[in-house]
Every structure is written in C-alpha cells, then in structure tokens.
Amino acid sequence: MANIINVKWNDEEKKYIRTEMDIYSKALVVNDDFLIISEKMASLANITAFEIKANLVGSMKKDGLFTFKAIKTALDWIFVNHDYSKAFSINGDERIIFEMLFKNAKAYQKKVSRRLTEKEVKKLYGFHICMNHGGKMKGIHSISTNSMLNPFCIAHRKIADCVCCHCYAVNLIKTRPSMFIPLTINQLLFSNFIIPVELIPEIKSRKIRFEAFGDLGTILQVVNYFNISKVNGAKKCALWTKNPVIIKRALDKGLTQKPKNIQIIFSGFRLNQPVSLETLQKVFPFIDRVFVVWEKEENNPFINCGKRDCDSCGTCYDENGAKVVNEALKMAKRTPADR
C-alpha cells in the first residue's frame, strides 16, 4: 500500500474526499498531489495476493472460467496494493494474477469462438476502451494510460512554457476520479505484457485514438498499440505522442512494424511554437504529422483543429490529411499547486 503524503487540497478536490487522511487502508496517493478515496475497495487492502490467487482458482465455474466478480476483485486488489512509486513495472504477484486472467480470457474466447468485444475484455482482464467520449471526440473510441502516473508527463507539467502545464487529462482525472482506475490498469497491462492477439477486441468505431489521456512510456505499449491497429485493420487509427523515442526503440529492436492504418502524430511541447515535420522525420521517419497548440487563435491564422468534431473531420486519421495541425488552446493555465 502506498504511503500517505500530506498534500494541500483546493476546495474542488475536497469534495471527493470521503474519509480522513489517516485511514491508510481507504486511501491512495497519486504523484504526491492527489488522493483518491475508495471505500468500496477498502477491505481489499487487507487481502493478500495469495488469497486473491486462491480465490480466483476457487471461483472457477464448471467450464473452467472465473466468475466476473472474482476477476473484478483481482483487478481491484492490484489497483489498491500496487506500488505507485513504480509507474510501469509490476511485482511477481501482480504478474501471476494478470497471467491467470489471460489464461481465463483465452478459455472464454475459445468457448465463444469469435473476436472478443470491447466490454468483454474490460470484464475479463481489465483492458479499458473509452467508448463514450463527448465533445469533438464523440463517436471515436480511445485507448489510453494514466498521465498522472507517467514520469515523462509529470516532468513536463513542471515546465512553465510547456503545453503540458495545461493538461486537460489531469484536470479530467481530478474531477472524475473513477477514470483513474481503468487508466492505471491499462498502463500496467500495456507496459508489462504483449496482449495475446486472440484477446485483442474488435473495436466498433470507425476511428481509434491511442493516448487521448496519457503518453508512451514503454516499448511494449508501442507493440500493443500496433497490434491493436493490425487486428482492427479496416479502421483508421492515430497515436498522439510527445515521446517518439519510445517508438524508435521498439522499431529498432525489431519488436514490431508500423501498421499501414495508423498515423503517428508528434504533439509539440511548446505553446505558440511551430514544429518542423521535415526536421523531425530525419530522426523519426515514422512520424506522419505534427500537432501544435496556440494560446490565442489570432496568434496563428492557420488554425485547422477544433471547429469540427474529429470523426467527421478525420484530418489526423487520414494519411492524406494536413501535415501540420494547429489547435487553439481551450483551457486556462493551471497554477503550480494544481499540477
């Protein structure tokens, strides 16, 4: 269980605190700056990994499959007991539990004899796909990790003129703490395992976005995202990242190849600063376009993002779309205390 670290709360954050800070079994600290309380999971803090593994085996039905209730208990235990000083790695007990869930999911997939659905992979081993975006992302399904746990993201949120200071993902997670759990499970899954191809779901939306809320942190994330794109080969996919080095490492090691149906978009670090695609491609030839955020629309007369919904626009998902995408900043800058 993570240690509790004293933090200063603003009024909005206090609304989500449902117990006292000294009740360690009911609290989880995230990046020293945010506390999520989960009374529903509190009892899990005292359950050992050995008991979870025993309960999983004991909860097998006659067909050899775990009950969905047992699977949820196992995933909740991982969430409550994970060492959050380790953004991407897991311990031996966590690995064994995930591998048991994969084995169970394979048996289930063999039984139904078809590609798993988006809801089934969430229930079977915790793979979360956001299917209910609002705003300009409406109609697009996304797969993301947790920007509040990614050291790369954390470091860049502390840079004064970096666009990460305006991170909408952190703001959403703070106002909707329920997002933290699925994004965290995704991060642990994609960073420690190559999801078996037969367990990759068929995604129903026409377009698929990777990292709507986080960024790359491990090469296994790249392998998994590329595999998901390949399985959903008829769909248009796009990955936004500020960390193309991770992709280069995965490709250089020969672990994967870039699918034809995915667009790699380099998201610029600085506000109001153009990015040269030509220069980037000399080092990272797999990048397809750049994305730049401008503080005021009048600063750049070529704003071509934000006026339409992404599904109907499709620029970022189309290989023939604009190579430079400019968006006007929508969120006010947050103070250092909020980062």
C-alpha positions as CSV (number, residue, x, y, z in Angstrom):
1,M,0.0,0.0,0.0
2,A,1.4,3.4,-0.9
3,N,2.3,5.8,1.9
4,I,0.1,8.7,2.5
5,I,1.8,12.0,1.8
6,N,0.4,15.3,3.2
7,V,-0.9,17.5,0.4
8,K,-2.7,20.8,0.2
9,W,-6.3,20.5,-1.1
10,N,-8.2,23.0,-3.0
11,D,-11.9,23.3,-2.5
12,E,-12.8,21.3,-5.6
13,E,-10.6,18.4,-4.5
14,K,-12.0,18.3,-1.0
15,K,-15.4,17.4,-2.5
16,Y,-14.0,14.0,-3.4
17,I,-12.5,13.2,0.0
18,R,-14.9,10.8,1.8
19,T,-12.7,9.9,4.9
20,E,-9.8,11.1,7.0
21,M,-6.3,11.1,5.6
22,D,-5.0,8.9,8.5
23,I,-7.2,6.0,7.4
24,Y,-4.5,4.4,5.3
25,S,-6.5,1.4,4.2
26,K,-9.0,3.6,2.5
27,A,-6.6,6.0,0.7
28,L,-4.3,6.0,-2.2
29,V,-1.8,8.7,-3.1
30,V,-1.1,9.6,-6.7
31,N,2.1,11.5,-7.6
32,D,2.2,13.3,-4.2
33,D,-0.5,15.6,-5.4
34,F,-3.9,13.9,-5.3
35,L,-5.7,11.5,-3.0
36,I,-8.4,9.1,-4.2
37,I,-10.7,7.6,-1.6
38,S,-12.4,4.3,-2.4
39,E,-14.5,2.9,0.4
40,K,-15.7,0.1,-1.8
41,M,-12.1,-1.2,-2.1
42,A,-11.0,-0.5,1.5
43,S,-11.5,-4.1,2.6
44,L,-9.3,-5.3,-0.3
45,A,-6.3,-3.6,1.3
46,N,-6.1,-6.4,3.9
47,I,-6.4,-9.3,1.4
48,T,-3.1,-10.9,0.4
49,A,-2.1,-11.8,-3.1
50,F,-2.0,-15.4,-2.1
51,E,-5.7,-15.2,-1.1
52,I,-6.6,-13.5,-4.3
53,K,-4.9,-16.3,-6.4
54,A,-6.6,-18.9,-4.2
55,N,-10.0,-17.2,-4.6
56,L,-9.6,-17.0,-8.4
57,V,-8.9,-20.7,-8.6
58,G,-11.7,-21.4,-6.2
59,S,-14.2,-19.3,-8.1
60,M,-13.8,-21.3,-11.3
61,K,-17.1,-22.5,-12.7
62,K,-17.7,-25.9,-14.2
63,D,-16.5,-24.8,-17.6
64,G,-13.2,-23.6,-16.0
65,L,-13.9,-19.9,-16.3
66,F,-13.6,-17.4,-13.5
67,T,-16.7,-15.5,-12.4
68,F,-16.7,-11.9,-13.4
69,K,-17.0,-10.9,-9.7
70,A,-13.8,-12.8,-8.9
71,I,-12.0,-11.1,-11.8
72,K,-13.1,-7.6,-10.6
73,T,-11.8,-8.4,-7.1
74,A,-8.4,-9.4,-8.5
75,L,-8.2,-6.2,-10.6
76,D,-9.3,-4.0,-7.6
77,W,-6.7,-5.7,-5.4
78,I,-3.9,-4.8,-8.0
79,F,-5.1,-1.2,-8.1
80,V,-5.3,-0.8,-4.3
81,N,-2.0,-2.6,-3.5
82,H,0.2,-1.5,-6.4
83,D,3.4,0.3,-5.5
84,Y,2.8,3.7,-7.2
85,S,6.4,4.7,-7.0
86,K,6.8,2.3,-9.9
87,A,4.9,3.9,-12.8
88,F,5.1,1.0,-15.2
89,S,6.5,-2.1,-13.5
90,I,4.6,-4.7,-11.6
91,N,5.7,-7.3,-8.9
92,G,5.5,-11.1,-9.1
93,D,2.1,-11.5,-7.5
94,E,0.6,-8.9,-9.9
95,R,2.1,-10.7,-12.9
96,I,0.8,-14.1,-11.8
97,I,-2.7,-12.6,-11.3
98,F,-2.7,-11.0,-14.8
99,E,-1.4,-14.2,-16.4
100,M,-4.2,-16.1,-14.7
101,L,-6.7,-13.6,-16.1
102,F,-5.2,-14.0,-19.6
103,K,-5.5,-17.8,-19.3
104,N,-9.1,-17.5,-18.3
105,A,-9.8,-15.0,-21.1
106,K,-8.3,-17.4,-23.7
107,A,-10.6,-20.1,-22.4
108,Y,-13.6,-17.8,-22.7
109,Q,-12.6,-16.7,-26.2
110,K,-12.2,-20.3,-27.3
111,K,-15.6,-21.1,-25.9
112,V,-17.4,-18.3,-27.7
113,S,-15.3,-18.8,-30.8
114,R,-15.2,-15.2,-32.0
115,R,-13.3,-12.0,-31.6
116,L,-14.0,-10.5,-28.1
117,T,-16.0,-7.4,-27.6
118,E,-14.8,-4.1,-26.0
119,K,-17.0,-4.8,-22.9
120,E,-15.8,-8.4,-22.6
121,V,-12.1,-7.5,-22.5
122,K,-12.8,-5.0,-19.7
123,K,-14.5,-7.7,-17.7
124,L,-12.1,-10.4,-18.5
125,Y,-8.7,-8.8,-17.8
126,G,-9.2,-5.0,-17.3
127,F,-8.5,-3.7,-20.8
128,H,-10.4,-0.4,-20.8
129,I,-11.6,1.3,-24.0
130,C,-13.4,4.6,-23.7
131,M,-16.5,4.4,-25.8
132,N,-18.4,7.4,-24.6
133,H,-16.4,10.5,-25.4
134,G,-18.2,13.8,-25.6
135,G,-17.3,17.0,-27.4
136,K,-15.2,16.8,-30.5
137,M,-14.1,13.2,-29.7
138,K,-17.7,12.0,-29.9
139,G,-18.0,8.8,-31.9
140,I,-14.3,7.8,-31.6
141,H,-13.2,5.1,-29.2
142,S,-9.9,5.6,-27.4
143,I,-7.3,3.6,-25.6
144,S,-5.2,5.5,-23.0
145,T,-2.9,5.2,-20.0
146,N,-2.6,7.5,-16.9
147,S,-0.8,10.8,-17.4
148,M,-0.8,11.3,-13.6
149,L,1.5,8.2,-13.2
150,N,3.8,8.8,-16.2
151,P,7.1,10.3,-15.2
152,F,7.6,11.8,-18.6
153,C,4.2,13.6,-18.3
154,I,4.9,14.6,-14.7
155,A,8.3,16.2,-15.6
156,H,6.8,18.2,-18.5
157,R,3.9,19.5,-16.4
158,K,6.5,21.4,-14.3
159,I,8.0,23.3,-17.3
160,A,6.5,26.7,-17.4
161,D,6.1,27.2,-21.1
162,C,5.2,23.6,-21.9
163,V,1.8,22.8,-23.2
164,C,1.7,20.1,-20.6
165,C,1.0,22.8,-18.0
166,H,-2.5,23.0,-19.4
167,C,-3.0,19.2,-19.4
168,Y,-6.7,18.5,-19.8
169,A,-6.2,14.8,-18.9
170,V,-5.1,15.6,-15.4
171,N,-7.9,18.0,-15.0
172,L,-10.4,15.3,-16.1
173,I,-9.0,12.7,-13.8
174,K,-9.1,15.1,-10.8
175,T,-12.7,15.9,-11.4
176,R,-13.7,12.4,-12.4
177,P,-11.6,10.1,-10.1
178,S,-13.4,7.0,-11.5
179,M,-11.2,7.4,-14.6
180,F,-8.1,6.7,-12.5
181,I,-8.7,3.0,-12.1
182,P,-9.1,1.9,-15.7
183,L,-6.3,4.2,-17.0
184,T,-4.0,2.7,-14.4
185,I,-4.9,-0.9,-15.2
186,N,-4.3,-0.1,-18.9
187,Q,-0.9,1.3,-18.0
188,L,0.1,-1.8,-16.1
189,L,-1.2,-4.1,-18.8
190,F,0.3,-2.4,-21.8
191,S,3.7,-1.8,-20.1
192,N,4.2,-5.4,-18.9
193,F,2.6,-7.7,-21.4
194,I,2.1,-8.2,-25.1
195,I,-1.6,-8.7,-25.2
196,P,-2.3,-12.1,-26.9
197,V,-3.6,-11.4,-30.4
198,E,-6.6,-13.6,-29.9
199,L,-7.6,-11.4,-26.9
200,I,-7.5,-8.1,-28.7
201,P,-11.1,-6.9,-29.3
202,E,-12.9,-5.8,-32.3
203,I,-13.3,-2.0,-31.9
204,K,-16.6,-0.8,-33.2
205,S,-15.8,2.9,-34.0
206,R,-14.6,3.9,-37.5
207,K,-11.6,5.6,-35.9
208,I,-9.4,4.6,-32.9
209,R,-7.3,7.0,-30.9
210,F,-4.4,6.0,-28.8
211,E,-3.3,8.1,-25.8
212,A,-6.2,10.5,-25.6
213,F,-5.2,11.0,-21.9
214,G,-1.6,9.9,-21.5
215,D,1.6,9.2,-23.4
216,L,4.0,6.4,-24.2
217,G,6.4,5.2,-21.5
218,T,7.5,1.7,-22.6
219,I,8.2,-0.1,-25.9
220,L,5.6,-2.7,-25.0
221,Q,2.9,0.0,-25.2
222,V,4.0,0.6,-28.8
223,V,3.9,-3.2,-29.6
224,N,0.4,-3.4,-28.2
225,Y,-1.0,-0.3,-29.9
226,F,0.4,-1.5,-33.3
227,N,-1.1,-5.0,-32.7
228,I,-4.5,-3.5,-31.9
229,S,-4.3,-1.5,-35.1
230,K,-3.4,-4.6,-37.1
231,V,-6.3,-6.6,-35.7
232,N,-8.6,-3.7,-36.5
233,G,-7.1,-3.2,-39.9
234,A,-10.2,-1.7,-41.5
235,K,-10.2,1.2,-39.0
236,K,-8.3,4.4,-39.1
237,C,-6.0,4.8,-36.1
238,A,-4.0,7.6,-34.7
239,L,-1.4,7.9,-31.9
240,W,-0.5,11.2,-30.3
241,T,2.8,11.4,-28.6
242,K,5.5,13.7,-27.3
243,N,7.8,10.8,-26.9
244,P,8.7,9.3,-30.3
245,V,11.9,7.9,-28.9
246,I,9.9,5.0,-27.5
247,I,8.5,4.2,-30.9
248,K,12.0,4.3,-32.4
249,R,13.3,1.9,-29.8
250,A,10.5,-0.6,-30.5
251,L,11.1,-0.4,-34.2
252,D,14.9,-0.5,-33.9
253,K,14.7,-3.6,-31.8
254,G,12.6,-5.3,-34.4
255,L,9.7,-5.9,-31.9
256,T,7.1,-4.5,-34.3
257,Q,6.4,-2.8,-37.5
258,K,4.2,0.2,-38.1
259,P,0.8,-0.8,-39.5
260,K,-0.5,0.9,-42.6
261,N,-3.7,2.1,-40.9
262,I,-2.1,4.2,-38.1
263,Q,-1.0,7.8,-38.2
264,I,1.8,8.9,-35.8
265,I,1.3,12.5,-34.6
266,F,4.1,14.4,-32.8
267,S,2.4,16.7,-30.3
268,G,4.5,19.8,-29.9
269,F,5.9,20.6,-26.5
270,R,5.7,24.4,-26.6
271,L,2.8,26.8,-27.0
272,N,2.8,29.1,-30.0
273,Q,5.9,27.4,-31.4
274,P,5.8,25.8,-34.9
275,V,7.4,22.3,-35.3
276,S,9.2,21.3,-38.4
277,L,7.9,17.9,-39.7
278,E,10.8,17.7,-42.1
279,T,13.4,18.0,-39.3
280,L,11.6,15.5,-37.1
281,Q,11.4,13.0,-39.9
282,K,15.1,12.9,-40.3
283,V,15.3,11.2,-36.9
284,F,11.8,9.8,-36.7
285,P,10.8,8.9,-40.2
286,F,7.6,7.1,-39.0
287,I,6.0,10.4,-37.8
288,D,3.2,11.4,-40.2
289,R,2.3,14.9,-39.0
290,V,2.7,17.4,-36.2
291,F,0.2,18.9,-33.8
292,V,0.8,22.4,-32.3
293,V,-1.3,24.3,-29.7
294,W,-1.6,28.1,-29.9
295,E,-2.5,30.2,-26.9
296,K,-4.7,32.5,-28.9
297,E,-6.3,31.9,-32.2
298,E,-5.2,35.2,-33.5
299,N,-1.6,34.2,-33.0
300,N,-1.9,31.8,-35.9
301,P,-4.2,32.4,-38.8
302,F,-4.0,28.7,-39.8
303,I,-6.0,27.1,-37.0
304,N,-7.4,24.0,-38.5
305,C,-8.5,22.0,-35.5
306,G,-11.4,22.4,-33.0
307,K,-14.1,23.8,-35.3
308,R,-15.4,20.3,-36.2
309,D,-15.8,17.0,-34.5
310,C,-12.8,14.6,-35.1
311,D,-14.9,11.8,-36.5
312,S,-16.3,13.9,-39.4
313,C,-13.1,15.9,-39.9
314,G,-10.7,13.0,-39.9
315,T,-7.6,15.0,-40.8
316,C,-5.4,13.4,-38.1
317,Y,-6.5,9.9,-39.1
318,D,-6.1,10.2,-42.9
319,E,-2.8,9.7,-44.5
320,N,-3.7,12.4,-47.0
321,G,-4.7,14.9,-44.3
322,A,-2.9,18.1,-43.4
323,K,0.7,17.5,-42.2
324,V,0.5,20.4,-39.7
325,V,-2.5,20.6,-37.4
326,N,-2.9,23.8,-35.3
327,E,-5.3,24.0,-32.4
328,A,-6.3,27.0,-30.3
329,L,-5.8,26.5,-26.5
330,K,-9.1,25.9,-24.7
331,M,-8.0,25.6,-21.1
332,A,-6.8,28.3,-18.8
333,K,-3.3,27.8,-17.4
334,R,-3.1,26.0,-14.1
335,T,-1.1,27.2,-11.2
336,P,1.9,25.2,-9.9
337,A,-0.2,24.0,-6.9
338,D,-2.6,22.3,-9.3
339,R,0.0,20.4,-11.3
